[in-house]
Amino acid sequence: MNINKLGVRVTKFGEKFKDSALKTTGNWKIDAQIRELQNEITDAYRILGFAYYEKMKTDDPAVRDNFSVKSKNLIDEIDNKSNQLTTLVESKTLLVQKRCNQCSKEVPDDSLFCPYCGASCKESAVDE
């Protein structure tokens, strides 16, 4: 084997390893943001439930009026965080989808060849 070919293969392997590491790090960051938003949504639901409980156990009109304002704010917060969560989940889906090494189009996970350009989809670091 020629030393130049070996150098090219090592370089390609290094680039693929770097890309994989960046993709994994991006996944971890998105996963952490998803968990944080899920926890914040759960907390908002708990607060809403407690406020509803407080409203139902009293006849005080001030408590009932306060519940209306508080529940509106909490529902808006839950909706906002749910939209953020949806966006994060969609971005994670795009990050983890398998893409063709040649044309960069999305390909099914079990593809051996790209349905768009016909390039090999195997993930071997030394396939060229």
C-alpha positions as CSV (number, residue, x, y, z in Angstrom):
1,M,0.0,0.0,0.0
2,N,1.2,3.4,-0.9
3,I,1.9,5.8,2.0
4,N,0.0,8.6,0.2
5,K,-3.1,6.4,0.0
6,L,-2.8,5.5,3.6
7,G,-2.6,9.2,4.5
8,V,-5.7,9.9,2.5
9,R,-7.6,7.1,4.3
10,V,-6.4,8.2,7.7
11,T,-7.5,11.8,6.9
12,K,-10.9,10.6,5.7
13,F,-11.3,8.5,8.9
14,G,-10.4,11.5,11.0
15,E,-12.9,13.7,9.2
16,K,-15.7,11.1,9.6
17,F,-14.8,10.7,13.3
18,K,-14.9,14.4,13.8
19,D,-18.3,14.7,12.1
20,S,-19.6,11.8,14.2
21,A,-18.4,13.4,17.4
22,L,-19.9,16.8,16.5
23,K,-23.2,15.1,15.6
24,T,-23.2,13.2,18.9
25,T,-22.4,16.3,20.9
26,G,-25.2,18.2,19.1
27,N,-27.6,15.3,20.0
28,W,-26.6,15.4,23.7
29,K,-27.2,19.2,23.8
30,I,-30.6,18.8,22.2
31,D,-31.5,15.9,24.5
32,A,-30.7,18.1,27.5
33,Q,-32.8,21.0,26.2
34,I,-35.7,18.6,25.5
35,R,-35.5,17.1,29.1
36,E,-35.4,20.6,30.5
37,L,-38.4,21.8,28.6
38,Q,-40.3,18.6,29.5
39,N,-39.6,19.2,33.2
40,E,-40.7,22.9,32.9
41,I,-43.9,21.8,31.2
42,T,-44.5,19.2,34.0
43,D,-43.9,21.8,36.7
44,A,-46.3,24.2,35.0
45,Y,-49.0,21.5,34.9
46,R,-48.4,20.8,38.6
47,I,-48.8,24.5,39.5
48,L,-51.9,24.7,37.4
49,G,-53.3,21.6,39.1
50,F,-52.6,23.1,42.6
51,A,-54.2,26.4,41.6
52,Y,-57.2,24.6,40.4
53,Y,-57.4,22.6,43.7
54,E,-57.1,25.9,45.7
55,K,-59.9,27.4,43.6
56,M,-62.2,24.4,44.1
57,K,-61.8,24.2,47.9
58,T,-62.9,27.8,48.5
59,D,-65.9,30.0,47.9
60,D,-63.7,33.2,48.0
61,P,-64.3,35.2,44.8
62,A,-60.8,36.7,45.0
63,V,-59.2,33.2,44.9
64,R,-61.4,32.3,41.9
65,D,-60.6,35.5,40.0
66,N,-56.9,35.0,40.8
67,F,-57.2,31.4,39.4
68,S,-58.5,32.8,36.0
69,V,-55.5,35.1,35.6
70,K,-53.0,32.5,36.9
71,S,-54.4,29.7,34.8
72,K,-54.3,31.9,31.6
73,N,-50.6,32.7,32.2
74,L,-49.8,29.0,32.9
75,I,-51.6,27.8,29.9
76,D,-49.8,30.3,27.7
77,E,-46.5,29.2,29.2
78,I,-47.3,25.5,28.6
79,D,-48.3,26.3,25.0
80,N,-45.1,28.3,24.4
81,K,-42.9,25.6,25.9
82,S,-44.7,22.8,24.0
83,N,-44.0,24.7,20.7
84,Q,-40.4,25.0,21.7
85,L,-40.3,21.3,22.5
86,T,-41.8,20.4,19.1
87,T,-39.2,22.5,17.3
88,L,-36.3,20.8,19.3
89,V,-37.7,17.3,18.6
90,E,-37.9,18.2,14.9
91,S,-34.4,19.5,14.8
92,K,-33.1,16.4,16.5
93,T,-34.9,14.3,14.0
94,L,-33.1,16.1,11.2
95,L,-29.8,15.7,13.0
96,V,-30.1,11.9,13.4
97,Q,-31.4,11.1,9.9
98,K,-29.1,9.1,7.7
99,R,-27.8,11.2,4.7
100,C,-26.0,10.2,1.6
101,N,-22.3,10.9,1.7
102,Q,-22.3,11.9,-1.9
103,C,-25.4,14.1,-2.4
104,S,-26.4,14.7,1.2
105,K,-30.1,13.8,0.7
106,E,-31.9,11.9,3.3
107,V,-31.9,8.1,2.8
108,P,-33.7,5.3,4.6
109,D,-31.6,3.8,7.4
110,D,-31.4,0.4,5.8
111,S,-30.3,1.7,2.4
112,L,-27.2,0.2,0.8
113,F,-27.3,2.7,-2.0
114,C,-28.7,6.2,-2.3
115,P,-32.0,6.2,-4.2
116,Y,-31.1,9.7,-5.6
117,C,-27.6,9.4,-6.9
118,G,-26.8,5.7,-6.5
119,A,-23.8,6.2,-4.3
120,S,-22.9,3.5,-1.7
121,C,-24.4,4.3,1.7
122,K,-22.2,2.1,3.8
123,E,-20.6,3.8,6.7
124,S,-17.1,2.3,6.5
125,A,-14.3,4.8,7.0
126,V,-12.1,3.0,4.5
127,D,-14.5,2.4,1.7
128,E,-12.7,4.4,-1.0
